[in-house]
Amino acid sequence: MDFQLTEEHNMLIEAVSSFVEKELLPYEAEVEKLREVPKELAAQIRDKAISAGFYAFNMPESVGGPGLDYVSQAIIERELSKVGWALHVYVARPSKILMACQGEQIEEYLLPCVRGEKVDCFALTEPDAGSDAASIRTRAVRDGDDFILTGSKHFISHAGDADFAIVFAVTDVVEVRGRPRNQVTAFLVDTNTPGLAIRRGPTCVSNLGYQQYEMFFDDCRVPASKILGEEGKGWDVASDWLNAGRVMVAANCVGQAQRAMDLSINWAAERKQFGEAIGKKQGVSFKLADMATNIRAADLLTLYTAQKMDLDTMTDGDAGMAKLFASETLGKVTDEAVQIFGGMGLMDESPLERLWRNARIERIWEGTSEIQRHIISRELLRAVES
């Protein structure tokens, strides 16, 4: 098995790294202080990403995207993540779930997102349905050629910037093995639809400026033509997107960890205590060795899993392993980096403090570490039981 990246991959790394250095990192501290990305800056990043050919990098050529393989997408995610989500989200990757668009939906939603003319958001999580997504309570009741949506969503990232939301709602309840089970349908809901209210949610200390919102549906009327995929089969259109998303989160974690390690190496080489650089002390040098080893392992696992996606052999457990290991590696690396920096590691003058805060969310969103362990172990046991 060849673990070496191609020349094209290395050129991609150089190009994305340069984009991050020039177009994103200079604004990182400002966005943290403002706790938002000014609209003119967001538009500037979007325009430059389009010009550079990075925009909608996850979409296939058939809809106007670059048609990159998953390994290339993971590399881009890894490099972009060296700056916080608040900024690099504007180098947009539309929800791949939009590939389920049909008929007029393609021109109204899918293609405008690929061109950078519209922005989507993914509305699944609810106050009482986080890890247990199947227990969502938002309902969609048919009324002639429409559905009436009632319920609420929270932790919906950048909904305030979105033109429409991909909303998951219960459209029926069926009995499976003697137990009731929700049948869920995905809808394309314009954010200016009457009956839909959007407001800012509580501020998260991770990724300040990457805002999350709450959505409220009060007899919100949505035409049946806005169903994404098929009625009652919302999980079918979501599952592939969610698994791919976990691999890309893993790539994001690797990039953040690499940045934290680079900062730590420079600090350990320059900071002197007891007459010499602290990097010469085993208490510090061994931390660096462990950080480098774990990051290498997380990177290889992530790229291996991305390659399995390209080969169409990736399982849910594969995606879970990549997300679990990379996110927990990031947590360990940023914590050790703070320890190496000492008190300065927690000062807002240093990007390390931001990396440390940002790292914490990665073990929660896109499926908690506990959920990933459940997915992995369930897959292992099913192999034996079958």
N, C-alpha and C positions, 0 to 999 in steps of 0.2 A: 504494500500500500504506500502511495506517495503522499507524504505529508507536506511537501513543498508547494508554496503558492506559485502561480504562473507569473510570467513577466507582466501580463495584463493586470493581474491582481495587484502586483507591486506598484504599477503605475497608478492604479485606482487609489491605493492607500496614499500615495504621494499627493495626488490631486485633492482628495477629500481633506487630508491633513492640512494642506495649504489653505483650503477654503475656511476651515475651522479657525486657523491661526489669524487669517486676515479679516474674515467677515463676521465671526461670532465671538471669539474670546475677548476682543476689545470692549464688548458691551456687557460682559458678564457681571462685573461689580455694580454697574449702573442699574441693571435689571433687578439685582438682589435688593438694592436700596429702595427702588421704586415699587417692588413687588408686582410689577407688571411689565409687559413689553409694549412700549409706545406703538401706536398703530403705524406711524410712518416707518419705524424701524422694522416692524413685522413685514410691511410691504416691500421694504428694501431687501430684506433677506430672501423673501419669496422670489422677487424679480431676479436677484443674482443667482439663486439656486436654479431657476429656470434657464437662465443664460448659460450657466455652467453645465447643464444637462443632468443635474442631480435631483431635480424635482420629480416626484412620483416615481422614484427609482425602483419601487417594488411592483410596478405594473408591467404587464406584457406588451410586446410590440403591437399586438392585434388591436389594442385600444389607445395606442400612441405613447406608451411607456418605452423605456429602453430595453426591456426584455432581458434583464440581468438574471443570472442564475442565483440561487439562494446563498451560495458561498460569497458571491460578490455583494449581495445585499447585507449579509452579516458583517462583512468587512466595512461597508459604509456605516452601518449602525455603530460598530465598534469605534470608528474614528470620530463620528459626530458626537458620540456620548462623552467625549472629553470636555465638552461644555454642557451645562445643564439643559434639561428638557425644555425649560422656558424659551430658550433660543433655538435649539436645533429642531424643535417641532415644526418650525416654519420652513425647514427644508423638507417639505411635506411628503408623507407616504400615505395616500388615501387608504381607507380600509379596504383590504383585498376582498372583503365580503361583497363589495359593490360589483364584483364580476358576476354576481347572480342577477344583476339587472337584466330586464327583458324589455323588448319593444321600445316604447317611448321613454322608459326609464333610462335607457342608455344615453340618449341625447340630453335628457333633463338632469341626470345626476352623475352617471359614471364619467362620461367624457369631460364635462366641465371640471370635475375634480382632478382629472389627469392633467388638464391644461392649466390648472391653477386659478380657475375662474370661480370655483365653489369650494367650500370646506365642509367636511362631514364631522360628526362626532358619534361615538358609540354609546348608546344608552341602554345598559343592561342592569347594573347594580342598583339595589334598592336598600332602604334602611334595614329591612328585615331579611334581605337576601343578598349576602355577600358571597362567601364561599359556596353557600347552598343556592346556586343560581336557579335551580329548578323550582324553588319555592317563591318566585316572584309573584307579586299580587296585582300588578297593573293589569287591568282587564281591557279587552277589546271586544265589544258586542256588536254583531252585525245589525245594521239598520238599512235594509234595502241594498243599495249599491255602495254603502259606506260602512265604516266601523266607528263606534263611539269609544274613545279611549278614556279611561279613568284610572288614576293612580299617581305614583310619584317615583322619581329616580334621584339618586344622589351619587356623589363622586364621579360626575360626568366631566371628563377633562375637556377643557377649552370649548365648552358649549356656547360660551358667550361670543366666540368668533365664528361659530358654525352657521352655515346657511340651512342645513338640515341635519336631522338626527336619525340614526338607525335604531329604532325603538323596538324592544322586545316586550310582547304582551301576551297574556293568556287568552286564547280564543275558544278553548274547550277543555273539559276535564274528562278523561277516560279511565276505565278500570283496567289495571294491569296486575295480574296475579293477586287479585282481590283487594288491591289498593288503588286509591285515586291518584292519577298522574296528570299534571298539567300538559296540555298541548300548547306550544308557544309558537307565535307567528312574528316575523320581523316586518316592520313597516318603515317606509321612508317618509318622515314627517318634517315638513318645512318649519323652521323655527318661528315664522311669523303666523303660523296657523292659529286661528281663534280657538281659545280654550287651552292653549299651551302657555304656561308662564315659566320663565327661566330667571333664576337669581343666583348670585354668588353664594357658594357654600363657605364653611369655615376655612380659615387659612391653614394650609399644611406647611410644616416647617421644612419638609423636603421640597426641593425645586421651587423656591419662592419665585413667583412670577408665572409659574405654570399653574394657572388657576383651574379650580374645579367648581362645578355648579350643581345646583339642584333643579330638577324639572318637575312641573306639576301639570297633570292632565285633568281638566275639569270639563267633562262632556266634550272632549276634543274630537271633532268629526274629521275622519280621514277616509278618502275614497279607497275602495277595494283595489283599485288599480295601483295603489302605492304599496301593495304587499311585495316584499322582497323575497323571491323564491316562491314557495307554495304555502298556502294556509296550513297551519298546524305543524310545519316543518322548519321552524326557526332555528332549531339546534343543528339541522343539517347544513344550513348556510353559514352557521357560526363556528362549527367545530374545527374545520380546517384553518380558518383565520386565527382562532384562539391558539391552536398548537403552533402555528408558524410564529405568532406573536411572542410566544414563550421563548422560542429560540432567539428571536431578535432582542428580547429583554436580556437574555444571557450574553449576547454580543455587547449590548450596552454596558452590562456590568463589567465585562472584561476591559472595555475602554476606560471606564472610570477607575478601575483598579490600577491599570497601567499608569494613568496620570498620577494617582496617589503615590505609587511606587517611585516614579521619576522624581517627584517632589522630595520624597524621603531620601533618595540617593543623593541628590544635590545638597540637601540639608546636612546629611550625615558626613559628607565630604568637606563641607565648609564650617560647620559648627564645631568649635573647640571647647573642650572641658578637660581639666586636669592636664593641660599642656599638649593635647593632641586632638585630632579630629575624632568625633564620637563614633564615626564609622569604623574605627580601628578597635573599638571595644566589642567584645563578643556579644554583650547584651543588645547591641544595636545591629551588628553585622549579621548575626544569626537571624534576626527578624527580617532583614532584607533578603536573606537566602530563602527563608520560608515563603515570603511574599512572592518572590520571583518564581519559585517552584509551583505554587498554587495557581498563580496567574497563567503560567504556561499550560498547566493541566486544564484549566477552565477554558482557555483559548482553543486548545486542541479539541476538547470535547464539544465545544460550540461549533467549530468548523466541521468536525466530523458529522455532527447532527445536521448541519446545514447541507452537507453533501448527501446525506441520506434523504433529505427532502428533495434534492435534485434527482436522486435515483428513484424517488417515490417508494422508499422502503422505511421511512421514519414511522415509528409508532408513538402513541401518546406517552408511553414510558420514556422513550428517547428524549422527547421534548421536555418532559418533566425533569429528567436527570440533568440536562443542560441548564435549565432555569434554576433548579435547586442548587447545584454545585457552584455555578457562577455567581449567583446572588449571595450565597453564604460566604464565598471567597471574598467578594467585595466587602462584605461587612467586616470580616477579619482583617483584611488589608487596610481599610481606612482606620480601623481602631488601632492597629499597630502603628500606622503612620502618625496618628495623633500622639501616641506614646513616644515615638522617636522625636517629634517636634517639642514635646513637653508642653508647657503652658502656651507657647506660641501657636500650637496646633489648634487651639480653640479661639484664637483671636480672629475677628472678621477681616483683618488685613490680609490674611492668607486664604487662598482658594481651598486649602485643605479642610478648613472648618465647613465649607459648603459641601465638599465631597463627602465628608463624614455624615452630615445631615441627609444629603440626598441618597446616600447608600441605604438608609433604613427602609425606605419605601419599597425597595426592590424585592424584599422578602415577603411583601404583602400583596402588591398588585399583580395582575395577570395570574392569580392563583398563589396562595400562601405556600410557604415551605412545607407546611403540614399537608396541604392538598397535593402538592407534588409527590410527597412521600406516599400518600394514599394511592395516587395513580400508578406510581412505579411498583409498589408492592402488590396491588391488585392485578397488574399485568403479569407479574412473576407467578402469582398463585394460580391465575387462570391457565397459564401454560402447563402447570402440573395437573390441575383438575381436569383439563380436557384430554 
